[in-house]
Amino acid sequence: MHMAAIADQFKGLDMGSLIGGPLTAAADASIMLADSTADFINHVGFDNNGKVRTVAFSYQKRSANEDGTSNLDEMKMDIPMLAIVPIPNLQLDEVNVLFDMEVKQSESSQKSLDVGAGLNGQLRLGPIKVSISGSVSVHQENTRKSDNSAKYHVDVRATNHGTPEGLARVLDMMAANVAPALVGSTIKDANGNNLSEKARLKAERRKRLKNELDEMQRCLIAANEGLNECVTRLRRAANVQLLEFQSKQTQYLEGKEESDNYEALSQKYQTAMDKVTAKWNDFQNRTLDMLDAASSEANPAAGAVSPVFGLIEVSVEESSGEIKTKAYERGSDDFNTKYDEMQIAQDKALEAYKKSKELDKAVFDKKQEYNKALADVED
């Protein structure tokens, strides 16, 4: 069997089409499937104006009131259409192309020669008579066989991958902002029956007062959170200034180690700094109380840190060198910067404190009004 003869069997086969054809078709199919998913999302998920298409769900919710009545609330939710319908997202996961071709060739040759003794004739040799007989035959057989077979199989596997990841994240963000909306509410008695006109009016007033009280309490919570942030900034600014004082003490004593009165000077400065530190630490611990006192000042100092805080700093008389303390005020350039930081933080904290106190009083008054309305319940 010759290799050239076997190779001749593959001539004329378009291997590029046999292998590339199914792969090209699979790529085209993937594009068609992706287009189908995109068309579905655009058609089902959005209206003609490009807005998200939603489905409205309405339901009733019953809740009890503190006065013994109940609310029958009409609730509504708008759910994105894409969140409640399956997304067709068919994708080709695997493409297998199998091509088998088997070529078989066989050739055989057989040849035989038969010789048999026996001649038809006689020969006399003197007194002897000889008879001779014989036969000769030749056989030759050539056999050639050829067997070709081919198998061609294309296997494609596709599955639905569900909602694309990017769309799923968008839907999650939308779902986080979807909440039931109150469309309408009707006040009933505890058993769900209608109230008399007089009882209904009183119940509606109590409900209105309760809603106002709840809203004011939410505002008070937010105001207190803002106040806490302002107090934290004020305390931080005060701590920075105290560190500045300590740095100033170190700078003042540098270079005086060789002087005769260094020990006494250092002791006096340390005593003064201890007083300063005690005052500033007291401010840190009683900031809210001091803000309350500062908010009640009859004549607050504009653009200055309130003297109500009792903050002091070290003062050194240049002429006599006497070390003492004085009220905290603007001084050198470095101190001006720190002073301004404290003054700004103080003003914001005072504003937040006054707002919190006003809301706290308003909540107290609203509670009184609501409790009075609760006491006047119509059976």
Secondary structure, DSSP 4 states (H G I P E B T S, - for coil): --HHHHHHTTTT--HHHHHHHHHHHHHHHHHHHHHHHHHHHHHHHB-TTSPBPEEEEEEEEEEE-TTS-EEEEEEEEEEEGGGTS----EEEEEEEEEEEEEEEEEEEEEEEEEEE---SEEEEETTEEEEE--EEEEEEEEEEEEEEEEEEEEEEEEEE--S-HHHHHHHHHHHHT---EEEEEEEE-TTSPBPPHHHHHHHHHHHHHHHHHHHHHHHHHHHHHHHHHHHHHHHHHHHHHHHHHHHHHHHHHTT-TTSTTHHHHHHHHHHHHHHHHHHHHHHHHTHHHHHHHHHT-SSPPTTS--GGG--EEEEE-TTT--EEEEE----SHHHHHHHHHHHHHHHHHHHHHHHHHHHHHHHHHHHHHHHHHHHS---
